Amino acid sequence: MRVTLTRSRPLTLGDPVLKPLRTLVGLTAAATAAVVTAGPATAAPSVDVIADGLVGPLGLHVSADGIYVAQNFTGTIDRVRRNGSIENVAGVPDASGFVVDGKRVVYTTTAFDDEGAPTTAALKLRKANGDVKHLASLLKFEKSRNPDGDQRYGVLGVSKSCRQKLPRMVKPYKGIIEAHPYAVADAPGGGWYVADAAGNDILHVNRKGRVKVVAVLEPVEERITKKLAKTFELPNCAVGGRAAFEAVPTDVEVAKNGSLVVSLLPGGPEDPSAGARGQVVRIDPRSGKQKVVAKGFAGATNVAIGKGGKIYVAELFGGRISQIGKGGKIRGFKPLNQPSAVEYYKGKLYVTYDTFPPEAGPPAGKVAVLDPTP
């Protein structure tokens, strides 16, 4: 699944909702309604806006090096100055995932043709002097390995005669060759972890550019009810079967114990028609084993690990930053309009929101800080 945020029409029932999505549509009133009230929210912390007027702030990095934001729609990675002004650091097509080390920036970049197929998908390094070094071609790796090629997606668990009645776009299929590296994190042993949203996997790239698979994300499955079948105009024989959505990892963070915390969008409709299916999973990078930490998010686009291992999730279509409690219970932590990124640093949560440009008027994307203390 290619993750491309655009101000576009909402999905309709006739769209190929179970196939890899080609666009992430703008927030609609229906998507806003997707908030899951799995737990009562406590008093919401106040928000201190430190930068405004951004265009598609999908990526965020906060460290001793400063506060940096990726503006996807302008294709730039920028540094937020103390006065809130923006200093350009690098031009990056499809800017989203990056990490900063001093004046060096490691980032993902993807380019697409007119049909939405990737023509470039890579991990690159911008040196302090401005020179750019190509670290690895993740599209080349995808073409040679296609790690999720054995995964099955679409409508599963129905009879052969029922499969013949299914709309073409929801018939069972295996993982296609497609790459869209969307997020990156420093690996403790050196190199970087990359979340490939289209490849449905977590990769590791070492400093010499060698790529290996850490984990292939399991499909996110939903039991097909009568209501779901009616919504997506599936034949009655599909009721009781399973809709297997592509996982679509959107962020990867490294916990103190070395495990990886990954947010899954996943693929399929972005409105509430199929329910809030976003998940957060924990992965053992040595074995690739994965465990669901929590599920029920509406558009999980980013994740952060706070004090004591608390996990925070940006729910783009849920309109909030959520916190995962004991037993995977989700509570609304802070309501925000179109939040897309969240980072934890020195006792503070940093977030981006108002992600989509308004229909009229200047861009309104923001970077803000809030106190995560309950």
Steps between C-alpha positions, in 0.01 A plus 500: 500500500634836403431760769442834333307768680295712264203728523279268300148368495400253770494134413174367366351155526609430143868554573739204528495517875672168570776541242809714564383859526661753268411806703425599855207734464447821694319492829123499460217534745453126477864434579481731797218286633739205511626590847487194723406573858661189641574674826403828664732790436641687794543877501680576172837672529542847354672544164784744446539568125863561403467515120208570266425528130640156406389295200447132569724458809518119489843447656644626828835457675587646841840455665794697636557605139172693497145472371463396138191446288440341159252693287373237260311728263797734446756219504726647766657415834525811715632610837275695735687800644439624852283785369282257306642584160601224261850430368524267203733204545440286193276457201351151512231376260223329697648620830383300803755277675834633624744517792755770580850451637671835543493651153451165330152394393403145406170491315267290286394620158262360240395611152202371301392490138165624373340166580613512863771236465831576676791591275738572789494388863818557692675583824738792472742700715547875476843589633590813696646661185176444308619205294250215469606137523281219372489234773269236354239444231202352678309468175776280359486290817122471473522388139757235583336368818135615523496398871119496530457305176364201692247704697137475389273802499143573395191295584609165643332197656217470248414222256636481146155575359476805727841627390372500144219734604729750674573837340834484322666747735432293813592157370788332690846609391858469620733785592599698192838654424472854632714715729432815698749547787307725734684515834854447627662453842858465620587137579689458829761273342559735209312572180130571478160335522260592220122455494396428142131586479455343156721198560323428830829430674767635732848506348847560637759689296859493624754776439631316194154497347423132555126444539338216690147418611431538872131406484217465251187647657204268524177602322240676712186289479137592554213252516247573224162569657172558319548872554852497357390292202219744428729800540749368244240337276633150559284194427323342795722195472792715622342543844706306752813532288795727575613829349880500515640852477863584430672604824661825372761586766518877542759540778768304684648588839761319709410424862758492778505120494582504129157390380332693221168679543321537168176674402279342231258715302386247343376480136136513399241775546603802702150592611327311786321261263723206592561615856812636666752233401831669578741312723823535693722192503823413675768314304803307617764612246701180550222253426250716315223383733224753545234555762202734489528760777170675428246527221207722417672814367355721228793567270810419708766707321767542769605368839721620789639330809494708817607468861454154646438356154168678453398497135332792326330476159403767248157412361470706183138407432409466866594861567704435812822391664430182693683320777517123540437386853523165675354209311504695176221732613488821294411834649460829318789705628469822300245591231667669203395569144676267255801402713763319293822478705595465866840491674606479865806687625607590854159476661309675222286385210551674169225469241407617152138562410269690261681289245288561191503844337160669531276535197557874515752717677864450595650168619426433866718200593647529850774367723411514868619377838290371787562354843421126498458482877143376572 
